[in-house]
Structure formats: structure tokens, C-alpha cells
Amino acid sequence: MDRNTVIGIVLIVAILFGYTMYTMPSKVERARATHGGQPRHGGTGPARRKGC
């Protein structure tokens, strides 16, 4: 393999890794999807009123 091939493979791997990291959901999004929108720790966020 010559230098250009190695550089090309490294760039492709870097782009794929970067895209994966960029599109990965955050911890909050993963918790919301797993636990039905309810935080596990008892809810320290703003209070919600019913009927609004």
C-alpha cells in the first residue's frame, strides 16, 4: 500500500467515526427513550401542572 491509500483509509475511518459520534443520542435522549420520558432520579426539572 502506498501513502495515498493509507491516508484515504484513515480519512474514511475518521469520517465514519465522526459521523457516528455526531448522530449518537445524548444521555438525556437515551434516558427519555428508555424510561418513557420520566427521569430515574426523581425529577429535578421544572414542575409540570396538569391541565395546561
Rosetta blueprint (number, residue, H / E / L):
1 M L
2 D L
3 R H
4 N H
5 T H
6 V H
7 I H
8 G H
9 I H
10 V H
11 L H
12 I H
13 V H
14 A H
15 I H
16 L H
17 F H
18 G H
19 Y H
20 T H
21 M H
22 Y H
23 T H
24 M L
25 P L
26 S L
27 K H
28 V H
29 E H
30 R H
31 A H
32 R H
33 A H
34 T H
35 H L
36 G L
37 G L
38 Q L
39 P L
40 R L
41 H L
42 G L
43 G L
44 T L
45 G L
46 P L
47 A L
48 R L
49 R L
50 K L
51 G L
52 C L
